[in-house]
Structures are given as C-alpha cells and as structure tokens.
C-alpha cells in the first residue's frame, strides 16, 4: 500500500503538484488494481487541492460510466453518442484534458449537483497521463 498522503508545510502550488505526482505515480507499484488506484488518486487530489468534486469516468461502449470519486452525488452515465455531453464528454470525445474556468459556461454542462455551479473550475480526463509525463520529465532532468 502507498501509505498516507500528507503535504509538507507551506508548499507553493508547483511543489504541491510535484508531491501529488510522485504519490499518484507510486500507487500502481504496490497495487495493480485500476479501481483501487483511481480511488486513492481521487483521495490524493481532494486532499491536496480541496476540490468540490474529484473523480473518474470510465469509457464503456458509447458512454462514460462513473468510477471512483470523492464529493457529492454524480451522474452515473454520460452518453458519448450521438453527441458527447458536458465537460467530461467533450474531453473524452477530443481525447485531451480540458481546463474550464467556469463549468456552467461550458456548452452542454451537466450539473449533476446544484453545488457544482459554484465550482470555479474543472479538469477532465487525462490528468494521470499528464501527471505521469510531468513526473518522468522531472525525474530525468
């Protein structure tokens, strides 16, 4: 098991990202199960950044199905066809990370919780890949 996650006192945002990336990249070393690692990744991200909602959707057939998350209730299925819906659907359709400053201004935004309208931003899919790449770049400098 990867153990507990705690941040060093007073780190800046860049240092927090470095600590998060190192922790998340170490998760599969001790646990091969995808769901367990996604659950712990969500926990690390919530602990580090205090987001309103943090989680994962897994692609199954023509939709995204809710995976491990932390936060209030979430949509359980997001259709990708005939048109992808919401930030997560758009990110999955484009196969890239989307950073959205105001989620309620996003075309097709799905408000699974009324609290999500207060969210100041959202990052959807691709975080793990970009985090792993960032970790590897720093590791080999």
Secondary structure as GFF3:
##gff-version 3
##sequence-region A 1 141
A	DSSP	alpha_helix	13	30	.	.	.	ID=ss1
A	DSSP	alpha_helix	34	49	.	.	.	ID=ss2
A	DSSP	beta_strand	54	60	.	.	.	ID=ss3
A	DSSP	beta_strand	63	70	.	.	.	ID=ss4
A	DSSP	beta_strand	77	79	.	.	.	ID=ss5
A	DSSP	alpha_helix	86	94	.	.	.	ID=ss6
A	DSSP	beta_strand	98	100	.	.	.	ID=ss7
A	DSSP	three_ten_helix	103	105	.	.	.	ID=ss8
A	DSSP	three_ten_helix	114	118	.	.	.	ID=ss9
A	DSSP	beta_strand	122	124	.	.	.	ID=ss10
A	DSSP	alpha_helix	127	139	.	.	.	ID=ss11
###
